[in-house]
Amino acid sequence: MQISEDGQYKWDGNEWVPIDSPEHQEQAPMSVTTHATSSGAYPWMEAGEVVTDEFSGILEYTTSNPILRVINSIAMLFMSILGFKQKVKLIVTNQRVIMDIRNYSLYLFESGTDMVNVIRADAITTGFNSTLLIFKKRYISIDNMVIGTDRKFSQTTLENAARNIGKVLK
């Protein structure tokens, strides 16, 4: 079950329901067992599962084909002007790697969500880009999905997370 970013609502499969709503209390639990977690951050975590790294940012896709890269860049430009973006939260635990993707349209309407469980990765890279010396972006890439992270995450932190992802996905 997903909890909204502000912590006020839970997704019941059809609609967002307030956490203190009586409708939510009448619903059957998703599983019979309750999982005790050390961090208690996410309801989907299993017993003994610990969050080692957590990043947020904007999701982009890349390819090695230069023609597709140009097309992708033009599409991303138009999408950003029109207010379409994909925010992602990368959650690395000691057992798995999860990407919580939220699609936004017209700058503020949430148009969809996806939870992606990464089960294997051929290439995990980190990097740093600077455009015009003022637009700086750190990123972590898992195969063809690039997460442009928020400024608060250092390059060293991203490199350590890449190592942890590599250990988890082996």
C-alpha positions in Angstrom: 0.0 0.0 0.0 1.4 3.4 -0.9 1.4 6.4 1.3 1.3 9.9 -0.2 4.3 12.2 0.1 2.6 14.3 2.7 1.6 11.2 4.7 -2.1 12.1 4.8 -3.4 9.5 2.4 -3.0 5.8 1.5 -3.7 4.3 -1.9 -6.2 1.4 -1.6 -5.9 0.2 -5.2 -8.7 2.5 -6.5 -8.5 5.8 -4.8 -6.5 7.9 -2.2 -8.1 7.4 1.2 -7.3 9.6 4.2 -5.3 7.6 6.8 -7.7 8.4 9.6 -10.8 7.6 7.5 -13.2 4.9 8.8 -13.3 3.5 5.2 -9.7 2.6 5.5 -10.1 0.8 8.8 -12.8 -1.4 7.3 -10.6 -2.7 4.6 -8.9 -6.1 4.9 -5.2 -6.0 5.4 -3.0 -6.8 2.4 -1.2 -9.6 4.2 -1.9 -11.6 7.4 1.5 -11.1 8.9 2.8 -7.8 10.0 6.4 -7.0 9.2 8.5 -5.4 11.8 11.2 -3.3 10.2 14.2 -1.6 11.9 13.5 1.7 10.1 9.8 1.4 9.8 10.0 3.7 6.7 8.0 1.7 4.2 5.1 -0.8 4.7 6.4 -3.1 2.0 9.7 -3.8 3.8 10.2 -7.3 5.2 11.5 -8.2 8.6 15.2 -7.5 8.8 15.2 -5.3 5.7 17.1 -2.0 6.2 17.2 1.0 3.9 20.9 1.7 3.1 20.5 4.4 0.5 17.6 6.7 -0.6 17.7 9.3 -3.4 15.2 11.5 -5.1 15.3 13.3 -8.4 14.1 13.4 -12.0 14.0 10.3 -14.2 15.4 10.3 -17.7 16.2 7.7 -20.2 19.3 7.4 -22.3 20.8 5.3 -25.0 24.1 5.0 -26.8 22.6 5.6 -30.2 23.3 9.3 -31.1 20.2 9.8 -33.2 18.0 8.5 -30.5 19.8 10.7 -28.0 19.0 13.8 -30.1 15.4 12.8 -30.4 15.2 12.1 -26.7 16.7 15.5 -25.8 14.2 17.3 -28.0 11.3 15.3 -26.6 12.5 16.0 -23.0 12.7 19.8 -23.8 9.1 19.9 -25.0 7.9 17.8 -22.1 9.6 20.0 -19.6 8.2 23.2 -21.2 4.7 21.7 -21.1 5.1 20.5 -17.5 5.4 16.8 -17.9 8.1 15.1 -15.7 8.8 11.9 -13.8 10.0 12.2 -10.3 11.7 9.1 -8.8 12.7 8.0 -5.4 15.4 5.3 -5.5 15.3 3.1 -2.4 18.2 0.7 -1.8 17.8 -1.8 1.0 20.0 -4.7 2.0 17.8 -7.0 0.0 16.5 -5.2 -3.1 16.4 -2.0 -5.2 13.1 -0.2 -5.7 12.3 2.8 -7.8 9.1 4.7 -6.9 8.2 6.7 -10.0 5.6 9.4 -10.0 4.4 11.0 -13.3 3.3 14.6 -13.3 1.5 16.6 -16.0 0.9 20.3 -16.3 3.4 20.9 -13.4 1.2 19.7 -10.6 -1.2 17.0 -11.4 0.0 13.5 -10.5 -1.0 11.4 -13.5 0.4 8.0 -12.5 2.7 6.0 -10.2 4.9 3.0 -10.7 6.9 0.9 -8.3 9.8 -0.8 -10.1 11.7 -3.6 -8.5 15.1 -3.7 -10.1 16.2 -7.3 -10.3 19.3 -7.0 -12.4 21.5 -4.3 -13.9 24.3 -4.6 -16.5 25.7 -1.2 -15.9 25.5 1.1 -12.8 27.2 4.4 -13.3 27.4 7.7 -11.4 28.5 11.1 -12.8 28.4 14.8 -12.7 27.4 17.2 -15.5 27.8 21.0 -15.6 26.3 23.2 -18.2 27.3 26.9 -18.4 29.0 26.5 -15.0 25.7 27.2 -13.2 23.5 24.2 -14.1 25.0 21.3 -12.2 23.6 17.8 -12.0 24.8 14.7 -10.3 23.3 11.5 -11.5 23.1 7.7 -10.9 22.3 5.5 -13.8 21.0 1.9 -13.7 21.2 0.5 -17.3 19.3 3.1 -19.4 17.5 4.9 -16.6 19.2 8.0 -15.4 18.2 9.6 -12.1 19.3 13.3 -11.9 19.5 13.6 -8.2 18.7 16.6 -6.0 21.6 18.9 -5.1 21.7 17.7 -1.5 23.4 14.3 -2.5 27.1 14.4 -2.8 29.1 12.5 -5.5 30.7 10.3 -2.9 27.2 9.3 -1.5 26.1 8.4 -5.1 29.3 6.3 -5.6 28.7 4.4 -2.3 25.1 3.8 -3.3 26.2 2.4 -6.7 28.5 0.0 -4.9 25.6 -1.1 -2.6 23.3 -1.6 -5.6 26.0 -3.7 -7.2 26.2 -5.9 -4.1 22.4 -6.3 -3.8 21.8 -7.2 -7.5 24.5 -9.9 -7.7 
